[in-house]
Amino acid sequence: MTNDLSSRSGLKFIVLLGVVSLLADVTYEGARSIAGPFLASLGASGTVVGFTAGFGELVGYGLRLLSGRLADRTRRYWLITIWGYAVNLLAVPLLALAGHWGAAAVLMIVERMGKAVRTPARDAMLSYATQSVGRGWGFGLHEAMDQIGAVLGPLIVALVLYLKGGFRTGFAVLLIPALLAIAVLLAAKALYPNPRDLEVEVPGMAAEGYPRHFWLYLTAAGLIAAGFADFPLIAYHFEKTSLASPEWIPVFYAAAMGVDALAALVCGRFFDRKGMAVLAAATVVSAFFAPLVFWGRFWGALLGVCLWGIGMGASESIMRAAVGGMVSADKRGGAYGIFNAGFGLSWFAGSLLMGRLYDRSIPALVVFSVVAQLVAVPILLVVGKRMTVAVSPGE
C-alpha cells in the first residue's frame, strides 16, 4: 500500500511539473523557433547566430554548476526553481521590444540563464518523484509533456506569422503561457512543499562524491552535445537558402518537437528495461540528421529535423534519468549541475564551430556533426556495463 501511495504521489508531482514545462515550452520554444530568422532580419550573420545559440547554452549550462551546488547546500529547491522560471520566461516577450540584433541576442542569453538557474533544482525534485515509477519512464513522461508545449509554441508563432503579425507580435503573444506557467508552478509548491520525501534512499548508493562512470558518461554526453546543431542555425539555413518559407520554419520545429515527445516516452520506457544501450541506439539514428538537414531538399530536411527530434527526446529523457540512478539524493542537485555544465560547454564549442563552418564549408559541418555523435556510442556502451545501480521501479 505504501508503495502504491508513493507511486501515485510521485506520478501526480511529475504531471504537475509536466504542466509547468508544457506552458514554459510554449513560451521559449515558440521563441526559439523564430530566433534564427529574427536575428537574420536584424542583420546578424551565420557566425552571430551560431555564437548566440552556443554562448547562450554555455552560460545557461555553466550556471547550472553553481545553481546545482547551491540547491544541495541550501535545500531551497523551490525558491531557486521559481526564480529561475521567472527570468527564463519573462525574457521572451521582451524580445518584441528589441530593435537591434545585439539587444535580441542579450535577451536570448538571459532566457537561457533563467533556465540554467532553475533546471538542476527542478530535476533533483523530479528525480525524487521518479524513483517509485521508474526513472526512465518518469523523466520520459515529463519530457513528453514538455514537448507538447514545444509543439504548440512554434505552431502558435506560425499562426501569428501566417496572419501577418510578424516576429514581434509572436514574441508578445507568448507572455500569456509564461504567466500561466508561473501560476501552476506556485500551485505545485503549495501542494508538494517537500518533494524530497517522495524518495527512499537506495542502499549501497555512494553518499559522497560521484562514481567514475558518471565522469565517463559526461564525456559521452559532451560529444553528443558538440555534434548536435542548435535549431536556430538550422532555421537560419532554411531562411538563407529559401528551402522553407518563414511560416513553414516553425512548423518544421513543431514536427521535431512532436517526434521528441514520442521518442522520450518510448526511450524512457525501454531505458528502465535495457539501460544505456537505448541511448546508444538513439544516438546512432539521430546522428544522420545533419546530412539531411543541410544537404536535403524540402522533404529530406523535414526527415532530418525529425531525426534531430529523436536525438533530443532520447537525450532529454534518458540522460537525466541516468544521472538520477548514479548519484545519491543529497548530491543530486550538484550532479545535475556538473553534468549540465559540461554538456553546455560542449554545446557551446560545437555550436560556435558549426556556425563558423557554416559560413565556410557546409560539408565540413556535416562531417563534424556525424562523427562527434558516433564517437560517443562506444563510450555509452561502456558506461552501461559499469553502472551498478538499477534504474527499475522500486529499487
N, C-alpha and C positions, 0 to 999 in steps of 0.2 A: 504493500500500500504506500509506504514511504517513497519507494522508487517511482511509483505512478504519479504521486503528487509532485515529486521533484521534476519529472519529465513534463508534466502539464505546466508547471510554473516556468520551467526553462523555455518551453515552446512559446508560451504567451509573451515572455520577455523578448525572445528572438523576433517574434512577429511585430511587437511594438516598435523595437528599434528598426525593424524592416520597413515599417511605415514611414518612420523618420527619414530613413535612407532613400525611400522611394520619392518622397517630396523633395528632399535635398538634391537628388539626381535630376529631377525635372528641372531644377534651378540651374545647377552648374554644368550638367551635361548638355542641356539646351544651349547654354552659352558657349561651351567648348565646340559644339558642332559648327558654329559660325566664327570661331575665334580666328582661324587662319584667313578666311576671306575678308573678315572685318579688318584685320591688320593690313592685308593687301590693299584694301580700299583706302587706307590711310597712308599708303606709300611705303610700307615695310617690304624688305627683301626676303628671300628664302632663308638667308642666314639669320635675319632678325627673328623670323617665325620659329626657326629651329632653336635659337638661343632662348627665346621667351618661354617656349614649351619646356625645354630642357632645364633652364635655370629655375623655372617655377617648380619643377619636380625636385631639383636639387635642394632648394630652400625648404620646400614642403617636406620632403623626406628627411632632410638633415635635422630640422627642428623636432622631428619625432624622437630623435635620440634624447633630447632634453626633456620633452614633454612626457615621454615614457618613464624616464627615471623619476621625474617629478611626481608622476602619478603613483609609482610604487612607494616613494618616500612619504608622501602626504596622505595617501589613500583618498584624495579628493577627486575621485574619478568623475563624479557628476559635474562638479564645478568646472573642471578642465574641459570636459566634453561639451557642455553648454556654451562656454565662452568661445571655444573653437568653432562650433557650428555657427554662432552669430557672425563672426568675422568671415568665415567661409561663404556664407550665403548672402550676406548683405553687400559684399563687394560686387556681386554680379549685376544687380540693377544699376549700380553706379557707372557701369560701362556705357550706359546710354548717354552719359554726360561727357565722355572722353572725346576730345577734339583732335588729338594727335596720337600717333602710334605709340609714343613714349608713355603717355598717360594710360593708354589702354593696356600696355604691357605691364606697367606697375600694378594696376588693379588685378590683372590676371595672376600675377605673382602673389599678391596679397590674398587672393582667394585660395591659392594653394597653401599659403602659410596657415590660414584658418583651419584648413583640412588637416594640416600636419599636427596642429595643437590637439585636436580632438580625437584623432584616429587611434593612437596607442591605448588611451584610456577607454575608449569605446570598445575596441577589440578585446581588451582584457576583460571587460564586463561581459561581452559576448562569449568569450571562452569559458567563463564560469557557467553560463547557461547551457552551453553545447555539450558539456560532459555527459549529461543524462540522456541526450537524444542522439549522440554520435557527432563528433566534431566536424567531420566532412559534410554530413547532412545538415547540421545546424548552420555552418558557415555558408553552405551551398544555398540553403533556403533564404538566408539573409541577402546573399548576393543576387539571387533571382528576383527578390522583391526590389532590391536596389536597382536592378537593370530594367524593371518595368518602368521605373521613373526615367531611366536613361533612354528608353524608347519614346516615352511620352514627351519628354522635354524637347528633343530635336523635331518631333512632329508638330509640336505647338509653334516652335520657331519657324518651321517650314510653312505652316499655315499663315503666320504673320507675313512672311515674305511673299507668299502667293497672293495675299490680299494687298500687296504693295505697301506694307507697313515699314519695311526697311530694317536694317540691323538694330538701330537704336530702339525702335519700338519693341522688337523682340526681347532685348535685354530688360526693358522696363516692365513688360508683362510678367517676367519671371520673379518679380517682387512678391506676387501672390503665393506661389508654392513655398517661397523662402519663409514667409511669416507663418504659414501653416506648419511647416516642419519644426520650427522653434516651439510652437504651441504644443504639438504632440510630444516633443522631447521633454518639456516641462511636466506633462501629464505622466509620462513614463517614470520620471524621477519620483513623483508623488506616490506612484503605485509600488515601485521597487527601490526604496531608498538604499538598500544594502544588497546589491546583486552578488557580492562575494559569497553570500550564504547559499547560493544556488549550487555550488560545487563542493564536493567532498574531496579532500586531498588524496591523491593516488599514492599508496605506499610504494616506496622504492624510488620515487622520482627525486632527482637531485634537488636539494633545497638551496644550495649555494652555487653560484656560477652557472655557466652554460656548458652543455656537453660538447665534445669535439665535433660530432656530426651536425650540430647547429651551425658551426662556422663553415663546414663543407657545404651545407645546404645554402648558406648565404652566398657562397661563391657561385653556385649553380644559378641561383636566382638573379645574381648580378649579371651574369652572361645573358640570360633571357631578357632582362631589362634593357641591356645595352643594344641588343638587336631588335628591340620592339619599337618601331616607329610610332611616335605620338600622332594622334589623329589630326591635329592642326597642320602638320606637314603633309599628310595625305590629302587633306582638304585643299591645302594650298596648291598641290599638284593638280588636283581636279580643276581648280579655278584657272590656273595658269595655262593648262593645256586645252581648256574648254571641253574636257571629257564629260563633265556633267554641269548642267546649269546651276546657278546659285540655290534655287529652291529644291533641287534634287540632292545636293550635298547633305543636308540634314536627314533626308530620307535614307541615304546610304548609311549614315551613322546610326540611325534608328534600327536599321536591319542588323547591323553589327551588334547593337546592344540587345536585340531580341535573341540572337544566337548566343550571346554572352550569358543571358539568363538561363537558357536551356542547358548550355554546357555546364554552368555552375551546379545545377541540380543533378545532372547525370554524373558528372565527375565527382561531385561531393559524395554522392551515394556509393559510387564504386570505390572511392578512396577509403571509406570505412571498411571495405572488404578486401581490397587488393593493395592498398598502400601507395607508395611513391611511384610505382610503375604506371599509375594512371596519369600523373603529371608528366612523366617522361613521354608517354604516348601522345598526350595532347600537345606537347611542345613540338614533337616531330610533325604533326599535322599542321599546326599553326605557323611553323617556320616558313612555309611556302606562300605566305600572304604577299610578301614583298614583290616577287616577280609578277604576280597577277595584278597587284595594285599599280605598280609603276611602269609596267610594260603592256598591260592588257588594255583592251577597249572597254566599252561600257559594261558588258556582261561579265567580262573577265575581272574587271575592277570590283564589281559587285561581289563576285565569288571571293575575291581577295579580302575584302573587308569582312566577309562572313568568317573566313579562316582566322582573321585578326580577332574577331569576336570570340571564337573558340579559345584562343590563347588567353584573352582577357578573362573569360569566365573561369577557366581552369585555374589560372593564377590567383584570381581574387578569392576563390573558394578554398582550394587545396593548400595554397601557400600559407594562408592564415591559419587554417586548421592544423597543419603540420607543426607550426610553432607552438600552438597550444598543447600539443602532445609531447613536446620535447622539454618544456621548461615548467618548473613548479609555479603554483598560482601566485606566490608572493613576489616572484621575479618576472612575471609575465609582461607587465607594462614596459619594463626596461627591455625585455627581449623583443617585443614588438617594435620598440623604438629603435634598437640597434639594427634589427632586420630591415626595417623600412628606410633607415638612414643609408645603409649600404645599398639597398635596392635603388634608392633615389639618386645616389652618387653615380651609379652605373647608368641609370636612365638619362641623367644629365649629360654624361660623357658621350653616350650613344646618340642622343638627340642632337647635340652640338655637332658631332662628327657627321651625322647623316644630313644635317642641314647644310654643312659645308660641301659634302659630297653631292648633294642635290644640285647645287649651283655649278659643279664642275664635272661630275660623272655619275649619272644615274645607274649605269651598270655596276660601278664600284659600290654604290649604296646598297644595291640588291644583294650582291655577293656578301658584303659585310653582315647584313641583317640575317641572312640564312645561316651562314657559318657560325656566327656568335651563338645563335639559339641551339643549333645542333650539337655544338661542343658541350653544352650543359647537360645533354641527355645521359651520357655515361656517368656523370657525377651524381645525378639524381638517383640512378640505379644503385650506386654505391651507398648513398645516404639511406636508401630504403632498406638495404641489408643491415646497416648499422643501428637503425632505430630499435630501441629496446622497450619503448613504452607503447603499449597498444593504444589504438585510437577508436576501438569499438565501443558502443554504448555500454555504460555501466562500469567501465574499467578506469 
